[in-house]
Amino acid sequence: MRFLSQRILTALVALPLVIAFLYVGQEYDIKWAVLGLVALLTAISCWEFAKLVQEIGVSINPTFFSVISSIFVVGVGILGESYLPIILAIFFVLLLLENLPQSTGVLSILWSLAGLIYLPMLLHFLYVIYLSANGFSYLLWLLALVWAYDSGAYLVGSLWGHHKLAPALSPKKSWEGVAGGLVFSMVVGVLAAILLPWNFTLEIALLHSLAIALLVSGFAQVGDLFESKLKRQAEVKDTGNLFPGHGGMLDRIDALLIATPIFFFYLKVILQWL
């Protein structure tokens, strides 16, 4: 009960702050501050990732990795996605030079590259979405879907979860939790179809919105299980204790990481909104 109370209290404090920050950034055209927030989020989560990898037995410098990852996000945010291949090449060379001298040189390089793709590469899509004309609304929609799925899965799984989803990765995850998360995210999907400015009839808007809710939920679960696998390999319960009741930064954004590019590509390719 105390753990649940901490979890709820942390959410009640953190969520309004994030939403208010995003709104102010859009309303007063200080989007660079949001880029700074994404860079900070990247730095903290990359630090936690590097510490996880160290627990697995591979040497990665947490300070170096977190700093260059946050610079990566800022660089892509300022220069634009057209420079992404050049920026990736530069950072590949930097990671090569930093990790080759390590005792676990090749593995250090591979884990660093995996981390570069897993964290800053995926997180930069948050800022790309935010830069669009309705960026605040789209980002709020994405966050609501992920938070709804995560909350629904946690609540339903805690109360009625009996059939294990992936016991080798995360013993507490259940199929009942997945169903609960889907129901919660579908509710957000219905609200999005009603409230957002679609260029379709309500029926078509509802089909797209529910499809997005389904995709985001599915990939959010994949992201959660992937991070659970990392923690299982490192033999740790949480990636940190930054958020009471929730764990570290990486514990908070694991579901968001893989869901974000899926959401981005649906809006860009299918709906052509970005």
C-alpha positions in Angstrom: 0.0 0.0 0.0 2.8 2.4 0.9 4.5 1.6 -2.5 1.2 2.4 -4.3 0.8 5.6 -2.4 4.3 6.7 -3.3 3.6 5.9 -7.0 0.4 7.9 -7.1 1.9 10.9 -5.2 4.9 11.0 -7.6 2.6 10.9 -10.6 0.3 13.6 -9.2 3.3 15.9 -8.8 5.3 15.1 -11.9 2.6 14.9 -14.6 1.2 18.4 -14.1 4.7 19.8 -14.1 5.6 18.1 -17.4 2.3 19.2 -19.0 2.7 22.8 -17.8 6.2 23.0 -19.1 5.2 21.7 -22.5 2.3 24.2 -22.7 4.4 27.2 -21.7 7.0 26.2 -24.2 4.5 26.2 -27.0 2.4 29.2 -25.8 5.4 31.5 -25.4 7.5 30.1 -28.2 10.4 28.9 -26.0 10.6 25.5 -27.5 14.4 25.5 -27.0 13.6 25.0 -23.3 11.7 21.8 -24.2 14.8 20.6 -26.2 16.8 21.2 -23.0 14.3 19.1 -21.1 14.6 16.3 -23.6 18.4 16.6 -23.4 18.3 16.4 -19.6 16.0 13.4 -19.7 18.4 11.8 -22.2 21.4 12.5 -20.0 19.8 10.9 -16.9 18.5 7.9 -18.7 21.8 7.3 -20.5 23.7 7.5 -17.1 21.3 4.8 -15.8 21.8 2.7 -18.9 25.6 2.9 -18.7 25.4 1.8 -15.0 23.2 -1.1 -16.0 25.7 -2.2 -18.6 28.4 -2.0 -16.0 26.4 -4.3 -13.8 26.2 -6.8 -16.7 30.0 -6.7 -16.8 30.8 -4.4 -19.8 32.8 -1.2 -19.2 31.1 2.0 -20.3 31.9 5.5 -18.9 28.5 6.8 -17.6 29.6 10.5 -17.7 31.0 10.4 -21.2 28.0 8.4 -22.5 25.4 10.7 -20.9 27.1 13.9 -22.0 27.6 12.9 -25.7 24.0 11.5 -25.8 22.5 14.8 -24.6 24.7 16.7 -27.1 23.4 14.3 -29.8 19.8 15.3 -29.0 20.6 19.0 -29.0 22.6 18.7 -32.2 19.8 17.0 -34.1 17.2 19.4 -32.5 19.1 22.5 -33.7 20.4 21.3 -37.1 17.4 19.2 -38.1 16.9 15.6 -39.2 18.7 16.2 -42.5 21.9 16.2 -40.6 21.2 13.0 -38.7 23.5 10.7 -40.8 26.4 13.1 -40.4 25.8 13.4 -36.6 25.5 9.6 -36.3 28.8 9.2 -38.1 30.5 11.7 -35.8 29.2 10.1 -32.7 30.1 6.6 -33.9 33.7 7.7 -34.2 33.6 9.3 -30.7 32.2 6.1 -29.2 34.9 4.1 -31.0 37.7 6.3 -29.7 36.3 6.3 -26.2 35.6 2.5 -25.9 38.4 0.8 -27.8 40.9 1.2 -25.0 38.5 -0.4 -22.5 39.1 -3.9 -21.3 35.9 -5.0 -22.9 36.6 -2.8 -26.0 34.4 -4.5 -28.7 31.5 -5.2 -26.3 31.8 -1.6 -24.9 31.4 -0.2 -28.5 28.5 -2.5 -29.3 26.6 -1.6 -26.1 27.3 2.1 -26.6 26.0 2.0 -30.1 22.9 0.1 -29.0 22.4 2.7 -26.2 22.8 5.5 -28.7 20.0 4.1 -30.8 17.9 3.0 -27.9 17.9 6.3 -26.0 19.0 9.6 -27.8 18.0 8.3 -31.2 14.5 7.4 -30.1 14.1 10.3 -27.6 14.8 13.0 -30.3 11.5 12.1 -31.9 9.7 13.7 -28.9 11.2 17.1 -29.9 10.4 16.5 -33.6 6.8 15.9 -32.8 6.7 18.9 -30.5 8.0 21.2 -33.2 5.0 20.6 -35.4 2.1 23.0 -35.7 0.0 21.1 -33.1 3.0 19.7 -31.3 1.7 20.3 -27.8 -1.5 18.4 -28.5 0.2 15.6 -30.3 2.8 15.1 -27.6 0.1 15.2 -24.9 -1.9 12.6 -26.9 1.2 10.3 -27.0 2.0 10.8 -23.3 -1.7 10.1 -22.4 -1.7 6.9 -24.4 1.5 5.6 -22.8 0.5 6.7 -19.3 -3.0 5.2 -19.7 -1.6 1.9 -20.9 1.0 1.8 -18.1 -1.6 2.7 -15.4 -4.2 0.3 -16.7 -1.7 -2.5 -17.0 -0.4 -1.9 -13.4 -3.8 -1.6 -11.8 -5.6 -4.5 -13.5 -2.5 -6.7 -13.3 -2.1 -6.0 -9.6 -5.7 -6.8 -8.8 -6.5 -9.6 -11.2 -3.3 -10.7 -12.9 -2.9 -14.5 -12.9 -1.7 -15.5 -16.4 1.9 -14.5 -16.8 2.9 -12.6 -19.9 6.7 -13.2 -19.9 7.8 -14.8 -16.6 11.4 -15.1 -17.7 11.6 -11.3 -18.2 9.2 -9.8 -15.7 7.3 -12.2 -13.4 4.7 -9.6 -12.3 3.5 -8.8 -15.9 0.3 -10.5 -16.8 -2.1 -10.9 -19.8 -4.8 -9.4 -17.6 -2.6 -6.4 -17.2 -2.2 -6.1 -20.9 -5.9 -6.2 -21.4 -6.4 -3.5 -18.8 -3.8 -1.3 -20.3 -5.5 -1.7 -23.8 -8.9 -0.7 -22.4 -7.4 2.4 -20.7 -5.5 3.4 -23.9 -8.6 2.8 -26.0 -10.5 5.3 -23.8 -7.8 7.9 -24.6 -8.1 6.9 -28.3 -11.9 7.7 -28.2 -11.3 11.0 -26.5 -8.6 11.9 -29.0 -11.0 11.2 -31.9 -13.5 13.5 -30.4 -11.3 16.4 -29.2 -8.5 16.7 -31.8 -8.9 18.6 -35.0 -9.2 15.8 -37.6 -9.7 16.3 -41.3 -12.0 13.2 -41.5 -15.4 12.2 -40.4 -15.7 11.1 -36.8 -15.9 7.4 -37.8 -12.7 7.6 -39.8 -11.0 9.6 -37.1 -12.0 7.0 -34.5 -10.5 4.2 -36.7 -7.2 6.1 -36.9 -7.2 7.0 -33.3 -7.9 3.5 -32.1 -5.3 2.1 -34.5 -2.7 4.5 -33.0 -3.8 3.5 -29.5 -3.3 -0.2 -30.3 0.1 0.4 -31.9 1.4 2.6 -29.1 0.1 0.2 -26.5 1.8 -2.8 -28.2 5.1 -1.1 -28.6 4.9 0.4 -25.1 4.7 -3.1 -23.8 7.7 -4.2 -25.9 9.7 -1.3 -24.5 8.7 -2.2 -21.0 9.8 -5.9 -21.5 13.0 -4.9 -23.2 14.0 -2.8 -20.2 13.0 -5.6 -17.9 15.4 -7.9 -19.8 18.2 -5.4 -19.3 17.5 -5.2 -15.5 17.3 -9.0 -15.3 20.7 -9.3 -16.9 22.1 -6.7 -14.6 20.3 -8.3 -11.6 18.8 -5.0 -10.4 15.2 -4.2 -9.5 15.2 -0.5 -10.7 17.5 1.6 -12.7 17.6 4.2 -10.0 15.5 5.9 -7.2 14.9 9.3 -8.8 11.1 8.9 -8.6 9.7 7.3 -5.3 7.5 4.4 -6.1 8.6 4.4 -9.8 12.3 3.8 -9.8 14.7 5.7 -12.1 14.3 7.8 -15.2 14.7 4.7 -17.5 12.0 2.9 -15.5 9.7 5.8 -16.2 10.3 6.2 -19.9 10.9 2.5 -21.0 7.4 2.2 -22.5 7.7 5.6 -24.2 11.0 4.9 -25.9 9.8 2.5 -28.6 6.3 3.8 -28.8 7.4 7.3 -29.7 8.9 6.6 -33.2 5.8 4.4 -34.0 3.5 7.3 -33.1 5.7 9.7 -35.1 5.7 7.6 -38.3 2.0 7.1 -38.1 1.4 10.8 -37.9 4.0 11.5 -40.6 3.4 8.7 -43.1 -0.3 7.7 -42.6 -1.9 10.9 -41.5 0.7 13.3 -43.1 0.4 15.7 -40.2 4.1 16.3 -39.6 
